[in-house]
Amino acid sequence: MGQAKREIDDRPFAEETFPDVCANCFNDPALASFVKAHASADSCFYCERESDNGEPIAAHLGKVLDLINLGIRTRYNCPEAELSYAGREGGFQGSLHEMRDIIQDWVEVSDNSGDLMEDIIEAFGDDIELARINHGVTGGDILRWSWKEFCNVVKHESRYVFFRDKDRHESSREPDGIPAAQMLDALASIIQRFGLTRKLPTGTTLFRCRFHNEPQLPDDPRELGQLRQPDRAKTSNRMSPAGISMFYAAFDSDTTILETYAPHEHDNRATIGKFQLDEEVTVVDLTALPSIPSIFDLERHDTKDEIEFLCGFRNHITAPVSKDGFEHVEYVPSQIVTEYIRRVGLPNSESIHGIMYSSAKHRGHNAVVLFSTAILSETGKPRSSDDTTSIKFITRSTLSPEEVSARLNSSVPMTRTS
C-alpha cells in the first residue's frame, strides 16, 4: 500500500489513507465490533461486500490499525524499555519478536479477507522487533504457576497445616508467585470480583441416582440423598473427603445417571430420586465464566489473565479423574477449595451453600454440590432443626439394566480433558 514504516508509538494510522474494511473480514470479536461501531462506508475493499440497504458496513482501516496498535502495546514494548543491552554479547539480552509474527499471532482475519493481513503487516513494518512486557510473564502465568504449586503442596507435602507453614506463607517457588498459604484468598477474591455466584430459587429440581443389585431400595429417601449422614460418606468425592457428607445432584436425570455410572454397574438397576429446594440458596457458579477478552478489547483486556486462569481452574477441578486408587489424592485441591468456600466464604459476601459446575461426563449439562442439607421425611419436613439447606423429596423411579443402557447410549458423554 506504500505506507511508510513506523515505530510502535508513531502518529495515528487514522490520519493516513487506507481502504475500508468490514466486520466480516475479522474473526476477532473485538475488532469486528469496533468496525461495526465505526462503520462509515457502504462497501468493503477486501471482501468486496456491499451494503444491502445503504447503511455503512465498513470502517477506515487506519482506525482499526490504531486499535491493533493499542492492543499490541498491552503485551509488547520497545526493546530498550524491557531488555538490557550488551553490545559485546550480541545486543539486547532477551527475546525479540518480529512484527509480522506478532500480527499473525494476535490478529485473526477471515479466509475471504483478501490481502488484509499483508496490508496490516505492511502498515506496521515487518522489520520492527519488539520485546514482551515483563519478559512475557503475564498475570495469568503467575496465577497458573501458583495454583500448580498449591496443588503440589496439598497433594504431596502438607495437607492440613500448610496455611500455618511459614515457608508456604511467605514465599513461592516461582518468581512473583502467590505462596500456597495465600492461594485460597487470591482465588476467593477473583471469584468475588467476577461475581461468580448465583441464586438457585425455591423449587429448583435436583436429581440423584444410586445403582444397586436389589430389585428395590428401601423407601427411606435418605437411601438416595445421603443427607447429613457422615457414616455413609465412605469414599472421597470431587468436592468432599471421606467422612464429610455433601449432597451431589444434577439438574436432569440423564446427567445424574452419567455422573454416577461406573463400568462395574452395567448389570445393576438405577434408582433416580427427584428432589426440590425448599428455599433459595446461593452457590458459586463455575458454569458461566465470562468470555476471554481479546487484547483488542480495551475495556476488558485487563481481565484477560484472570479469566483465562478461571477457565483453567474450572477445567482442572471438574476434569474426569481415573478411579485407580489415587483419586483421593487428585481430589484434594478441589476438596480444600470447597471447604474454604464453605467455611471462610468470599470477601464481603453472604453465606455460600454450594458449588455449581459443568458435568465432566455430560456435555453442556451441569451438576451441583450442596454443602449441608437437611434430612427429610417423605413429607418433605426436615428431621433436624439446624440451619441447613432444606430439600423436599418428591419421587423416585427405578430403571432396569436395559433401561439404564438405553439412557446411557442416548446421551453424549463429555470428552473434555484438563
C-alpha positions as CSV (number, residue, x, y, z in Angstrom):
1,M,0.0,0.0,0.0
2,G,3.0,2.2,0.0
3,Q,2.6,3.3,3.7
4,A,5.8,4.4,5.5
5,K,7.1,2.0,8.1
6,R,6.9,3.3,11.6
7,E,7.8,2.8,15.3
8,I,5.1,1.4,17.5
9,D,4.3,4.8,19.0
10,D,4.2,6.9,15.8
11,R,1.4,9.2,14.8
12,P,-2.1,7.7,14.4
13,F,-2.8,5.5,11.4
14,A,-6.2,7.1,11.1
15,E,-4.6,10.3,9.7
16,E,-3.3,8.3,6.6
17,T,-5.1,6.9,3.6
18,F,-6.3,3.3,3.8
19,P,-9.1,1.3,2.3
20,D,-12.3,0.5,4.1
21,V,-12.8,-2.9,5.8
22,C,-15.9,-4.6,7.1
23,A,-16.5,-6.6,10.3
24,N,-16.8,-9.9,8.3
25,C,-13.1,-9.7,7.5
26,F,-12.1,-10.2,11.1
27,N,-12.6,-13.3,13.3
28,D,-11.5,-11.4,16.4
29,P,-14.8,-10.3,18.1
30,A,-13.3,-7.1,19.5
31,L,-12.0,-5.9,16.1
32,A,-15.3,-6.9,14.4
33,S,-17.3,-5.0,17.0
34,F,-15.0,-1.9,16.6
35,V,-15.6,-2.0,12.8
36,K,-19.4,-2.1,13.2
37,A,-19.2,0.8,15.7
38,H,-17.1,2.9,13.4
39,A,-18.5,2.0,10.0
40,S,-18.7,4.9,7.6
41,A,-18.6,3.2,4.1
42,D,-21.1,1.1,2.3
43,S,-18.6,-1.4,0.8
44,C,-15.6,-3.4,1.8
45,F,-12.4,-3.1,-0.2
46,Y,-11.1,-6.6,0.9
47,C,-14.1,-9.0,0.6
48,E,-16.0,-6.7,-1.8
49,R,-19.1,-7.0,0.2
50,E,-21.6,-4.2,-0.3
51,S,-24.4,-2.9,1.9
52,D,-27.9,-4.2,1.1
53,N,-29.7,-1.1,2.4
54,G,-27.3,1.7,2.1
55,E,-26.3,1.6,5.7
56,P,-22.5,1.7,6.3
57,I,-20.8,-1.6,6.8
58,A,-17.1,-0.8,6.6
59,A,-14.7,1.3,8.6
60,H,-11.5,3.1,7.7
61,L,-8.7,0.5,8.1
62,G,-6.5,3.2,9.7
63,K,-8.8,3.4,12.7
64,V,-8.7,-0.4,13.1
65,L,-4.9,-0.2,12.9
66,D,-4.8,2.3,15.7
67,L,-6.8,-0.2,17.9
68,I,-4.5,-3.0,16.9
69,N,-1.5,-0.8,17.9
70,L,-3.0,-0.2,21.3
71,G,-3.8,-3.8,21.8
72,I,-0.3,-4.9,20.9
73,R,1.2,-2.4,23.3
74,T,-0.6,-4.2,26.2
75,R,1.7,-7.1,25.6
76,Y,4.8,-5.8,23.8
77,N,7.1,-2.8,24.1
78,C,10.2,-1.3,22.5
79,P,13.2,-3.5,23.4
80,E,15.1,-0.7,25.1
81,A,12.2,-0.4,27.6
82,E,12.2,-4.1,28.5
83,L,15.7,-5.5,28.0
84,S,19.2,-4.8,28.9
85,Y,21.7,-4.1,26.1
86,A,25.2,-5.5,25.9
87,G,27.0,-4.7,22.6
88,R,29.8,-7.2,23.1
89,E,27.3,-10.0,23.8
90,G,25.2,-9.6,20.8
91,G,22.8,-6.8,21.6
92,F,19.6,-7.0,23.6
93,Q,19.6,-9.7,26.3
94,G,16.3,-11.4,25.7
95,S,13.9,-12.5,23.0
96,L,12.8,-10.1,20.3
97,H,9.6,-10.7,18.2
98,E,9.2,-9.6,14.7
99,M,6.1,-7.5,14.0
100,R,5.0,-9.9,11.3
101,D,4.9,-12.8,13.8
102,I,3.1,-10.6,16.4
103,I,0.4,-9.6,13.9
104,Q,-0.1,-13.1,12.7
105,D,-0.3,-14.5,16.3
106,W,-2.8,-12.0,17.6
107,V,-4.9,-10.6,14.6
108,E,-7.4,-13.1,13.3
109,V,-8.8,-12.4,9.8
110,S,-11.3,-14.4,7.9
111,D,-10.5,-16.6,4.9
112,N,-12.2,-14.3,2.4
113,S,-10.4,-11.1,3.6
114,G,-8.0,-10.9,0.6
115,D,-4.8,-9.1,1.2
116,L,-5.9,-7.7,4.6
117,M,-3.3,-9.5,6.7
118,E,-0.4,-8.4,4.4
119,D,-1.7,-4.8,4.4
120,I,-1.8,-4.8,8.2
121,I,1.8,-6.1,8.4
122,E,3.0,-3.7,5.8
123,A,1.4,-0.8,7.6
124,F,3.3,-1.6,10.8
125,G,6.5,-2.6,9.0
126,D,7.6,-6.3,9.3
127,D,11.2,-5.3,10.1
128,I,10.2,-3.9,13.5
129,E,11.1,-6.0,16.5
130,L,9.5,-5.8,19.9
131,A,10.0,-7.4,23.3
132,R,7.3,-8.9,25.5
133,I,6.5,-6.8,28.6
134,N,7.9,-8.4,31.7
135,H,9.7,-11.0,29.6
136,G,6.3,-12.4,28.5
137,V,5.3,-13.3,32.0
138,T,1.7,-12.4,32.5
139,G,-0.6,-12.2,35.5
140,G,-2.3,-15.3,34.2
141,D,1.0,-17.2,34.1
142,I,1.7,-16.2,37.8
143,L,-1.8,-17.4,38.8
144,R,-1.4,-20.7,36.9
145,W,2.0,-21.4,38.4
146,S,0.8,-20.5,41.8
147,W,-2.3,-22.9,41.5
148,K,0.0,-25.7,40.3
149,E,2.3,-25.2,43.2
150,F,-0.7,-25.1,45.6
151,C,-1.9,-28.4,44.2
152,N,1.5,-30.0,44.6
153,V,1.9,-28.8,48.2
154,V,-1.5,-30.0,49.4
155,K,-1.3,-33.3,47.5
156,H,2.2,-34.3,48.3
157,E,3.7,-32.1,51.0
158,S,1.4,-30.5,53.6
159,R,-2.3,-31.1,53.6
160,Y,-3.7,-29.9,56.9
161,V,-1.5,-27.1,58.2
162,F,0.0,-25.7,55.0
163,F,-1.6,-22.3,55.8
164,R,0.5,-22.1,59.0
165,D,3.7,-23.2,57.4
166,K,6.0,-20.1,57.4
167,D,7.7,-21.2,54.2
168,R,4.3,-21.7,52.4
169,H,3.0,-18.3,53.7
170,E,5.9,-16.0,52.8
171,S,7.3,-17.3,49.6
172,S,6.6,-19.2,46.4
173,R,8.9,-21.3,44.3
174,E,8.1,-19.2,41.3
175,P,9.1,-15.6,40.7
176,D,6.3,-13.3,41.8
177,G,4.2,-16.3,42.6
178,I,1.5,-16.5,45.2
179,P,2.5,-18.6,48.2
180,A,0.4,-21.7,48.7
181,A,-0.9,-20.4,52.0
182,Q,-2.3,-17.3,50.2
183,M,-3.7,-19.0,47.1
184,L,-7.2,-19.6,48.5
185,D,-7.6,-16.0,49.5
186,A,-6.5,-15.0,46.0
187,L,-8.9,-17.4,44.4
188,A,-11.8,-16.2,46.5
189,S,-11.1,-12.6,45.6
190,I,-11.1,-13.4,41.9
191,I,-14.4,-15.4,42.2
192,Q,-15.9,-12.5,44.1
193,R,-14.5,-9.8,41.6
194,F,-16.2,-11.5,38.7
195,G,-19.5,-12.1,40.5
196,L,-19.4,-15.8,40.1
197,T,-22.3,-16.5,42.4
198,R,-26.0,-17.2,41.6
199,K,-29.2,-17.9,43.3
200,L,-30.9,-21.2,42.9
201,P,-34.6,-20.4,43.6
202,T,-37.0,-22.3,45.7
203,G,-38.5,-25.2,43.8
204,T,-35.3,-25.9,41.8
205,T,-35.5,-29.6,40.8
206,L,-32.5,-31.8,41.5
207,F,-31.8,-35.4,40.7
208,R,-29.7,-38.1,42.4
209,C,-29.0,-41.6,41.2
210,R,-28.0,-44.8,43.0
211,F,-27.0,-48.1,41.4
212,H,-28.0,-51.3,43.2
213,N,-28.4,-55.0,42.9
214,E,-31.6,-55.2,44.9
215,P,-34.9,-55.1,43.0
216,Q,-35.9,-52.0,45.1
217,L,-34.2,-49.7,47.5
218,P,-35.8,-49.1,50.9
219,D,-38.5,-46.4,51.0
220,D,-36.4,-44.1,53.1
221,P,-35.3,-41.2,50.8
222,R,-32.0,-41.0,52.7
223,E,-31.0,-44.0,50.7
224,L,-30.8,-41.7,47.8
225,G,-30.0,-38.4,49.4
226,Q,-27.1,-39.1,51.8
227,L,-28.3,-36.0,53.7
228,R,-26.1,-35.3,56.7
229,Q,-25.0,-38.9,57.0
230,P,-21.2,-38.9,57.7
231,D,-21.3,-42.6,58.5
232,R,-22.2,-43.3,54.9
233,A,-19.6,-41.0,53.4
234,K,-17.0,-43.7,53.0
235,T,-15.2,-42.6,49.8
236,S,-13.6,-39.4,48.6
237,N,-15.6,-37.3,46.1
238,R,-14.7,-34.4,43.9
239,M,-15.6,-31.8,46.5
240,S,-15.7,-33.7,49.7
241,P,-13.3,-36.1,51.5
242,A,-14.4,-39.4,53.1
243,G,-16.3,-38.7,56.3
244,I,-17.8,-35.4,55.2
245,S,-21.2,-35.9,53.6
246,M,-22.4,-33.5,50.9
247,F,-25.4,-33.6,48.5
248,Y,-24.3,-34.1,44.9
249,A,-27.0,-33.7,42.3
250,A,-27.7,-32.9,38.7
251,F,-30.4,-30.8,37.1
252,D,-31.7,-33.6,34.9
253,S,-31.9,-37.3,35.2
254,D,-29.6,-38.3,32.3
255,T,-26.8,-36.3,33.9
256,T,-27.2,-37.9,37.3
257,I,-27.0,-41.3,35.7
258,L,-23.8,-40.5,33.7
259,E,-22.2,-38.8,36.8
260,T,-22.9,-41.9,38.9
261,Y,-22.4,-44.7,36.5
262,A,-19.2,-46.8,36.6
263,P,-18.4,-49.8,34.3
264,H,-18.9,-52.3,37.1
265,E,-22.5,-51.1,37.4
266,H,-23.5,-52.3,33.9
267,D,-25.7,-55.2,35.3
268,N,-27.3,-53.1,38.0
269,R,-30.5,-51.2,38.4
270,A,-30.6,-47.5,38.9
271,T,-33.0,-45.6,41.2
272,I,-33.3,-41.9,40.5
273,G,-34.6,-39.6,43.2
274,K,-36.2,-36.3,42.4
275,F,-35.8,-33.5,45.0
276,Q,-36.7,-29.8,45.2
277,L,-35.1,-27.0,47.0
278,D,-37.4,-25.8,49.8
279,E,-35.6,-22.5,50.0
280,E,-33.4,-20.2,47.9
281,V,-29.7,-20.9,48.1
282,T,-26.6,-19.1,46.9
283,V,-23.9,-21.1,45.1
284,V,-20.6,-20.3,43.5
285,D,-21.3,-20.8,39.7
286,L,-18.4,-22.1,37.7
287,T,-20.6,-22.9,34.7
288,A,-20.9,-19.4,33.2
289,L,-17.5,-17.8,33.3
290,P,-17.0,-14.5,31.3
291,S,-15.7,-14.9,27.8
292,I,-11.9,-14.5,27.5
293,P,-11.4,-11.0,26.0
294,S,-9.2,-10.2,23.1
295,I,-6.2,-7.9,23.7
296,F,-8.0,-5.5,21.4
297,D,-11.0,-5.3,23.8
298,L,-9.6,-2.3,25.6
299,E,-12.4,-2.1,28.1
300,R,-11.8,-5.7,29.3
301,H,-8.3,-6.6,28.3
302,D,-7.0,-6.1,31.9
303,T,-9.3,-9.0,32.9
304,K,-7.9,-11.4,30.3
305,D,-5.3,-13.0,32.6
306,E,-7.7,-13.7,35.5
307,I,-10.4,-15.0,33.2
308,E,-8.0,-17.4,31.4
309,F,-6.9,-18.6,34.9
310,L,-10.5,-19.2,36.0
311,C,-11.2,-21.2,32.9
312,G,-8.1,-23.4,33.5
313,F,-9.1,-23.7,37.2
314,R,-12.6,-24.7,36.3
315,N,-11.4,-27.3,33.8
316,H,-8.9,-28.7,36.4
317,I,-11.3,-29.2,39.2
318,T,-14.1,-30.7,37.1
319,A,-11.9,-32.9,34.8
320,P,-12.6,-36.6,34.8
321,V,-10.4,-38.4,37.4
322,S,-9.5,-42.1,36.9
323,K,-10.7,-44.4,39.7
324,D,-7.3,-46.0,40.0
325,G,-6.9,-45.8,43.8
326,F,-5.2,-42.4,43.6
327,E,-8.4,-40.4,43.1
328,H,-8.5,-39.5,46.8
329,V,-5.2,-37.6,46.1
330,E,-6.3,-36.0,42.9
331,Y,-9.4,-34.7,44.6
332,V,-7.5,-33.0,47.5
333,P,-7.2,-29.5,45.9
334,S,-10.9,-29.2,45.0
335,Q,-11.9,-30.5,48.4
336,I,-9.8,-27.8,50.1
337,V,-11.2,-25.1,47.8
338,T,-14.7,-26.4,48.7
339,E,-14.1,-26.3,52.4
340,Y,-12.6,-22.8,52.2
341,I,-15.7,-21.5,50.3
342,R,-18.0,-23.3,52.8
343,R,-16.2,-22.2,56.0
344,V,-14.4,-19.0,55.1
345,G,-16.5,-17.8,52.2
346,L,-15.9,-15.0,49.7
347,P,-14.9,-11.4,50.6
348,N,-17.8,-9.3,51.6
349,S,-20.3,-12.0,50.5
350,E,-23.3,-13.7,52.0
351,S,-23.1,-17.4,53.0
352,I,-22.4,-19.8,50.2
353,H,-24.4,-23.0,50.2
354,G,-22.7,-24.9,47.4
355,I,-20.8,-25.0,44.1
356,M,-22.4,-25.4,40.6
357,Y,-20.1,-26.9,38.0
358,S,-20.2,-28.4,34.5
359,S,-20.6,-32.1,34.3
360,A,-17.5,-34.0,33.4
361,K,-19.5,-36.7,31.7
362,H,-22.4,-35.0,30.0
363,R,-21.5,-32.2,27.6
364,G,-23.4,-29.0,28.1
365,H,-25.1,-30.1,31.4
366,N,-24.5,-29.1,35.0
367,A,-24.2,-30.5,38.4
368,V,-24.2,-29.0,41.9
369,V,-22.9,-29.9,45.3
370,L,-24.7,-28.5,48.4
371,F,-22.5,-28.4,51.5
372,S,-25.1,-29.2,54.1
373,T,-28.7,-30.4,53.6
374,A,-31.5,-31.3,56.0
375,I,-32.5,-34.9,56.4
376,L,-36.0,-35.1,55.1
377,S,-39.0,-37.3,55.7
378,E,-41.3,-38.5,53.0
379,T,-43.5,-35.4,53.5
380,G,-40.5,-33.1,52.9
381,K,-40.2,-32.0,56.5
382,P,-36.7,-31.8,57.9
383,R,-35.8,-34.3,60.7
384,S,-33.3,-31.8,62.1
385,S,-33.7,-28.2,63.2
386,D,-30.2,-26.9,62.2
387,D,-29.8,-24.2,59.7
388,T,-29.0,-26.4,56.7
389,T,-30.5,-26.2,53.2
390,S,-33.9,-27.8,53.2
391,I,-34.7,-30.1,50.4
392,K,-38.0,-31.8,49.6
393,F,-38.1,-35.4,48.4
394,I,-40.6,-35.6,45.6
395,T,-40.5,-39.1,44.0
396,R,-38.3,-41.9,42.8
397,S,-38.2,-44.2,39.8
398,T,-36.2,-47.4,39.2
399,L,-34.7,-48.3,35.9
400,S,-33.8,-51.8,34.7
401,P,-30.3,-52.5,33.5
402,E,-31.7,-52.4,29.9
403,E,-33.3,-49.0,30.5
404,V,-30.1,-47.7,32.0
405,S,-28.1,-48.9,29.0
406,A,-30.6,-47.1,26.7
407,R,-30.3,-43.9,28.7
408,L,-26.5,-44.0,28.6
409,N,-26.5,-44.6,24.8
410,S,-28.9,-41.8,24.2
411,S,-26.6,-39.3,26.0
412,V,-23.4,-37.6,24.7
413,P,-20.6,-38.1,27.2
414,M,-18.2,-35.3,27.8
415,T,-14.8,-35.8,26.3
416,R,-13.1,-32.7,27.7
417,T,-9.6,-33.1,29.2
418,S,-7.9,-31.0,31.8
